[in-house]
Amino acid sequence: MNANETQYQWTVEHPEHGKTEVIAQDKLHALYEAARRWQVRWTSIARACTFTKEELNGNK
């Protein structure tokens, strides 16, 4: 991660694993973080996940 990259708060939802919030610079990195928390491979959950992005200061 580059120090100049903007970080966002992502809510990642999956029908079997539920919902988690992660900090990441983009959707792909949010997916990686969610998969790590759920202890699954990101490739096994990617298609079923939905994402909501918010700036860290609370603005969408």
C-alpha distances in whole Angstrom, upper triangle without the diagonal:
4,6,8,7,10,10,13,15,16,20,20,24,25,29,29,27,27,24,21,19,15,12,9,8,11,14,13,10,13,15,14,14,17,18,17,19,22,22,22,21,19,21,24,23,21,24,26,23,23,20,21,18,19,17,17,20,22,22,22
4,5,5,9,10,14,17,18,22,23,26,28,32,33,30,30,27,24,21,17,14,12,10,12,16,15,13,16,18,17,17,20,22,21,23,26,26,26,25,22,24,28,26,24,27,29,26,25,22,22,19,19,17,17,20,22,22,22
4,6,8,10,13,16,19,22,23,27,30,33,34,31,31,27,24,21,18,14,12,11,14,18,18,15,17,20,19,18,22,24,22,24,27,27,28,27,25,27,30,29,26,29,31,27,27,23,23,19,19,16,15,18,20,21,21
4,6,9,13,16,18,22,24,27,30,34,35,32,31,28,25,22,19,15,13,10,13,17,18,16,18,21,20,20,23,25,24,25,28,29,30,28,26,28,31,29,27,29,31,27,26,23,22,18,18,15,15,16,19,19,19
4,6,10,13,15,19,20,24,26,30,31,28,28,25,22,19,16,12,10,7,10,13,14,12,14,17,17,17,20,22,21,23,25,26,26,25,22,25,27,26,23,26,27,24,22,19,18,15,15,12,13,15,17,17,17
4,7,10,12,16,18,22,25,28,30,27,26,23,20,16,14,10,8,6,9,12,14,12,13,17,17,16,19,21,21,22,24,26,26,25,22,25,27,25,22,25,26,22,21,17,16,12,11,9,9,12,14,13,13
4,7,9,13,15,19,22,25,26,24,23,19,16,13,10,6,5,4,8,11,13,10,10,14,14,13,15,18,18,18,21,23,23,23,20,23,25,22,20,23,23,20,18,15,13,10,9,7,7,10,12,12,12
4,6,10,12,16,19,23,24,21,20,16,14,10,8,6,6,6,7,9,12,10,9,13,14,13,14,17,18,17,20,22,22,22,19,22,23,21,19,21,21,17,15,12,10,6,6,5,5,9,9,10,9
4,7,10,13,17,20,21,18,17,13,10,7,6,5,7,8,9,10,13,11,9,12,14,11,12,16,16,15,17,20,21,21,18,21,22,19,18,20,19,15,14,10,8,6,5,6,6,9,9,10,10
4,6,10,13,16,18,15,14,10,8,6,5,6,7,9,9,8,11,10,6,9,12,10,9,13,14,13,15,18,18,18,15,18,19,16,14,16,16,12,10,7,6,5,6,9,9,12,11,12,10
4,7,10,13,15,13,10,7,6,4,7,9,10,13,12,10,12,12,8,10,13,11,9,12,14,13,14,17,17,18,15,18,18,14,14,15,14,10,8,6,5,7,8,11,12,15,13,14,12
4,7,10,12,10,8,6,5,6,8,11,11,14,12,9,11,11,7,7,10,9,7,10,12,11,11,14,14,15,12,14,14,11,10,12,10,6,6,5,7,9,12,15,15,18,16,17,15
4,7,9,7,6,4,7,9,11,14,15,17,15,12,14,14,11,10,13,12,9,11,14,12,11,14,14,15,13,15,14,10,10,11,8,5,5,7,9,12,14,18,18,21,19,20,17
4,6,5,5,6,9,12,14,17,17,20,17,14,15,16,13,10,13,13,10,10,13,12,10,13,12,13,11,13,11,7,9,9,6,5,7,9,12,15,18,21,22,25,23,23,21
4,6,6,9,12,15,17,21,21,23,21,18,18,19,16,14,17,17,13,13,16,15,12,15,14,15,14,15,12,9,11,11,7,8,9,12,15,18,21,24,25,28,25,26,24
4,6,9,12,16,18,21,22,25,23,19,19,20,17,15,16,16,13,12,15,13,10,13,11,14,14,15,11,9,12,12,9,10,12,15,17,21,23,26,27,29,27,28,26
4,7,9,12,14,18,19,22,20,17,17,17,15,12,14,13,9,9,12,10,7,10,10,12,12,14,12,9,12,13,10,9,12,14,16,19,21,24,24,27,25,26,24
4,7,11,13,17,18,21,20,17,18,18,15,13,15,14,10,11,14,11,9,13,13,15,14,17,15,11,13,14,11,10,11,12,14,17,19,22,22,24,22,24,22
4,7,10,14,15,18,17,15,16,16,12,12,14,12,9,11,13,11,10,14,14,16,15,17,16,12,14,15,12,9,9,10,11,13,15,18,18,20,18,20,18
4,7,10,12,16,15,13,15,13,10,10,12,9,7,10,11,8,9,13,14,16,14,17,16,13,14,16,14,11,11,10,11,12,13,16,15,18,17,19,17
4,7,10,13,13,12,14,12,9,10,12,9,8,11,12,10,12,15,16,17,15,19,19,16,16,18,16,13,12,10,9,10,10,12,12,15,13,15,15
4,6,10,11,10,12,9,6,9,10,7,7,11,11,9,12,14,15,16,14,18,18,16,15,18,17,13,13,11,10,10,11,12,11,14,14,16,15
4,7,9,10,11,9,7,10,11,8,10,13,13,12,15,17,18,18,16,19,21,18,17,20,20,16,15,12,12,10,10,10,8,12,13,14,14
4,6,7,8,6,5,9,9,8,10,13,13,13,16,18,18,17,15,18,20,17,16,19,19,15,15,12,12,10,10,10,10,14,14,15,14
4,7,8,7,8,11,11,11,13,16,16,17,19,21,21,20,17,19,21,19,17,19,20,17,16,13,13,10,11,10,11,14,15,15,14
4,6,6,6,9,10,11,12,14,16,17,19,20,19,18,14,16,19,17,14,16,17,14,13,10,11,9,11,11,13,16,16,16,14
4,6,5,6,9,10,10,12,14,15,16,18,17,16,12,14,16,13,10,12,13,10,10,7,9,8,11,13,15,18,17,17,14
4,5,5,6,9,10,11,12,14,15,16,15,13,9,11,14,12,9,12,13,11,12,10,12,12,15,16,17,21,21,20,18
4,5,5,6,9,10,11,12,14,15,14,13,10,13,15,13,11,15,16,13,13,11,13,12,14,15,16,19,19,20,18
4,5,5,6,9,10,11,12,14,14,13,10,13,15,12,11,14,14,11,11,8,10,10,12,13,14,17,17,18,16
4,5,5,6,9,10,11,12,11,10,7,9,11,8,7,10,11,8,9,9,11,12,15,17,17,21,20,21,19
4,6,5,6,9,10,10,10,8,6,9,11,10,9,13,14,11,13,12,15,15,17,19,19,22,22,23,21
4,5,5,6,9,10,10,10,9,12,14,12,12,15,15,12,14,12,14,14,16,17,16,20,20,21,20
4,5,5,6,8,9,10,8,12,12,10,10,13,12,10,11,11,13,14,16,18,17,21,20,21,20
4,5,5,6,5,6,5,9,9,8,9,12,12,10,13,13,16,17,19,21,21,25,24,25,23
4,5,5,6,8,8,12,12,11,12,16,16,14,16,16,18,19,20,22,21,25,24,26,25
4,5,8,10,10,14,14,12,14,17,16,14,16,15,17,18,20,21,20,23,23,25,24
4,6,9,9,13,11,10,13,15,14,12,15,15,18,19,21,23,22,26,25,27,25
4,7,9,12,11,11,14,17,16,15,18,18,21,22,24,26,25,28,28,30,28
4,6,9,7,8,11,14,13,13,16,17,20,22,24,26,26,30,29,30,28
4,5,5,7,9,12,13,13,16,17,20,22,24,26,26,30,29,30,28
4,5,5,6,10,11,10,13,14,17,18,21,23,24,27,27,27,25
4,6,5,8,10,11,14,15,19,20,24,26,27,30,29,30,27
4,6,8,9,10,14,16,20,21,25,27,28,31,30,31,28
4,6,6,6,10,12,16,18,21,24,25,28,27,27,25
4,6,6,9,10,14,16,20,22,23,27,25,25,22
4,6,8,11,15,17,21,24,25,28,27,26,23
4,7,10,14,17,20,23,25,28,26,26,23
4,7,10,13,16,20,21,24,22,22,19
4,7,10,14,17,19,21,19,19,16
4,7,10,13,15,18,16,15,13
4,7,10,12,15,12,12,9
4,7,9,12,10,9,7
4,6,8,6,6,4
4,5,5,5,6
4,5,7,9
4,6,9
4,7
4
